[in-house]
C-alpha cells in the first residue's frame, strides 16, 4: 500500500510544512503520478506572499506546486493514451478555481493530473530536466495561441510552413520566454527577443533570429529596425516592467496585441505577513495606477493588452494542440528543448521551502528543481 506526503501551506503567508497527505484518486480523464521531480515557480512564491490576493478561493490548508515529472501508477476512466509505468511530465492545476487544491497540486509524492495536460517523456530526458516545463510552457502557449491573447495560428504546430510574420518576445531568457520562442517558431513565426548579452546565443539556439539586450536604452529602436516593415503578429511581454517598451514597439510596428505574463510591479516587494504595511500599500497603488495607464495608452492607439492565465489552455483547443499533438513528438525528436536549465536545489519535500526562498532572491535563466527519491 502506498503512503503519500505533501509540503502543506496551512494558512496564508505560512512556511510549508511536510506531513502525511491523503492518497489522490484519479478521476475520469486523470492519471495518478508518482512524482520523481518537481519545480518551484514564481507563482508559488506569490501565493505564499499575497495571502488572499489573486487566489482568494483557496481554503487552507492546501498544497502548492504546478510542475511535476514522474511515473504513472494508476489511470482513471476514459484515459486512452497512457499506461501504468509511463514516464510523464505534467501540469498540476489544483490551485485553479474549482479544482482540488490538495490532490491535484504538485508539491507531494503522488498527484492526480489531467491526462490532457500530460505528455510522454522520452528516456533520454531526465525527470529533473522535464520538470521545468509545465507552467512555463502552458503560459507561453496561452499567451501565443489563446483567442483572447495573441491568437496566433497553432493549427500546424510542429510542421508549419515558415511565415514572414514576426513575434516579439520581451524577456526571452525567462522560463515563459524561452518556451514561447520555441512554440512560436514551431508554429512558423519569426521571433525577435530580448535577453542579457550572455544569453543571446542561447536564445538563437532556441530559435530566435535576433536577440537584443534589454539593458540597452536603444533596444526598442533596434527591435523596430530588425522588424524592417514585416507584419508583427503579436508581442509577448514577460518580465516585470516589459509592458512599456512593448507598447512602444507595438505603436511603431502596427502590432495590435500585447500579451503580458507579468504584472507591472514585483509582488516579491512586499512583506510575507498579514496586515497592511507601507510597502504593501505602495505596491498595490502602483499596480492599479500602472495598469490603468497602460490600458489608457494602449486603447487610444488601437492596441489590446491582456494578462495571460496559463491554465486557460486546460479548457480550450490550445491544450490538446500543445500537450498532445505537439509536445511528445517534439521532446522525442529534440525539436523542443526543456527550458530553462534545471538546477537541482535539494532532495525531498523539506527542500521546497528553501527553494522558494531562493527564488525570491532572484534566479536567472534556470529553474529550481527538487528531486524525490523513489
Buried (B, 14 or more C-beta within 10 A) or exposed (E): EEEBBBBBBEEBBBEBBBEEBEBBEBBEBBBBBBBBBBBBBBBBBBBBBBBEBEBEEBEEBBBBBBBBBBBBBBBBEEBEEBEEEBBBBBBBBBBBEEBBBBBBBBBBBBBBBBBBBBBBBBEEBBBBBBBBBBBBBBBBBBBBBBEBBBBBBBEBBBEBEEBEBBBBBBBBBBBBBBBBBBBBBBBBBBBBBBBBEEBBEBBBEBBBBBBBBBEEEEBBBBBBEBBEEBBBBBBBBBBBBBBBBBBBBBBBBEBBBBBBBBBBBBBBEBEBEEEEEEEBEEBBEBBEEBBEEBBEBBEEEEBBBBBBBBBBBBEBEBBEBBBBBBBBBBBBEEBBBBBBBBBBBBEBBEBBBBBBBBBBEEBEBBBBBBBBEE
